[in-house]
Amino acid sequence: MRRTAFTLPAALRREYTGHVTALKGYGPKGKSRWGREALAMLFREDPGLEHVGLGVDLIVKDVIDPVYLDENTEQLVEKAYRILRTQYPRWEGVQGDLIRAAILYRLSHEKRV
């Protein structure tokens, strides 16, 4: 697995960390697994990645958080690069935007349940 880091708002990190650690079967060390599952969920339910980049310029990303990506997730990230860079060739920070979008997407779905 490859360790990577992404930036996000401190409030989102608190919400994300609190949510994941409270889930049965995840705990404090389950954040990366939850994040990988969130990326897979985003691709499965939003294959055009329309949720990625929404409002990204309006948020202050003031903390850094690590995530460990397995081979399958790395392939999804590469696919995202191709999709997003084809539409927006000058897009910078695709990986961080993708991870943040996946976290927000999954959080919004799990909080509704």
N, C-alpha and C positions, 0 to 999 in steps of 0.2 A: 504494500500500500504506500501511496505517496502522500506526504503531508503537504498541504497548501494552506494559505491563509487568505482571508477576505475581510473587508471592512464592513461595518454595519453600525447603526446607531446604538448607543449604550442601552437605551430602553428596549430595543428589540432583542439585544443579547440577553438582558435580564429576563424578558418574557420567554424567549426561546429556551434558555437554560432551565428556568423554573418549570416550564411545561414538560420538557424532556425528562428531567430528573424526577418529576412526579409520576411519570408513566411507569406502569408495572413492566418489568423486563428491560428497561433501559438504564436508569440510574445515571449518575454523573459521568460515567465513562461511555454512555450510549449515544452521545450527541452526534458523533460522526456517522454511526449507523443510521440514526434518525435522519440526518442530513442526506445521506446517500439514498435512502428510501424516498425522501422528499423530492430529490432530483428525478428519480425514476417516476414518481407520481406526476410531476409536472410534465415530463415528456409524454407519458401515457395519456394524460387528460388534456394537454395543450400542446399538440405536436408542432404547431406553428410558432410556439413560444411567444404568443401575444402578451403574456403577463410579464415578460422580462423587460426591464427598463422603464416600466411605468412609474413616473414621478421620481426617478433616480436622481435627477438634478436638483430636486427640491429638498432632499434629506441630507442631514449632516451625518456623515459616517465617521464617528470619532473613536471607535475601538476596533481592534483586530482580533479575530477569532480563528483558531485552526480547525481544519477538517481533514480527515484521512480519506482519500479516494481510492477505491479498488479499481481493478482493470475495467470492469463493466461500466462503472461510473465515469472513468476517464474517457471511454468511448462515447458516452452520452455527451460529455463536455466537448469533445472534438466535433461531434455532430452539431452541437449548438453553435460552435464557432462557424461552421460552414453555413448554417441557416442564417444566423444573424449577420455575419460579415457579408454575405451575398446581398442581403437587403440594405445594410448600412456599412459600407466598406471602411469607414473611418471610426467605427465604434471602438472605443477604448474601454478596457476593464470588463470584457465580456464575461469572464469566469466569475468575478465577484458579483456582477449583476445577476448572473444566472443562479448562483447559490442563494443570494438574498431573495430573489423571486421565488425560488423553491421553498425556502423557509416560510416566507409570508403566505404562500399558497397553501402549504400543508397546515400551518397554524390556523388559517382562516377556516379550513375544512374541519379540522379536529375540534375547534372551539364551538362549532355549530352542532356537533353531535352530542 
